[in-house]
């Protein structure tokens, strides 16, 4: 009986890992899709303007939840809503993965 549990785990675990990877964003694809984001957030997500949040290095799950919120209307911002309106869920995942992979400058004093 113990051997059956081990064999079951050995078969299920790789499938779970494949499913998780299929649902994850691709940072390289996100970089290519980030052109609309750069004007406000900067190329690496660390805006030099206090008018726009620094998103570089944020948790991927937070970024994805935020992007989905703008798309659904749960989060209100006309610029962001317009930016994400035509993007697929995979596009949002890729963007979140890209900006999450960047270095965070949240605790660095504002750049001059």
Helices and strands as residue ranges (DSSP letters): H 2-23, H 27-33, H 35-41, H 60-72, H 78-84, H 89-100
